[in-house]
């Protein structure tokens, strides 16, 4: 390699390293934002086993809940607790 191309090659290598590092750091920040959204969705619902045959799924965000009696029945949406109090 010629001595006149050596400084240009070093500058080009430095720019490539900086751009590569920046792209990698951006991919980490995007993944962290996605994880926060899925984490919030995961803690939105509570599964409650009242007895061995009665189960409740409670939606913390909307205040709604679904009830299931026994293993053969379907999930049924129930009125929220707050609307029955009012």
Secondary structure, 3 states (H helix, E strand, C coil): CCHHHHHHHHHHHHHHHHHHHHHHHHHHHHHHHHHHHHHHHHCCEEEEECCCCEEEEEECCCCEEEEEECCCCCCEEECCHHHHHC
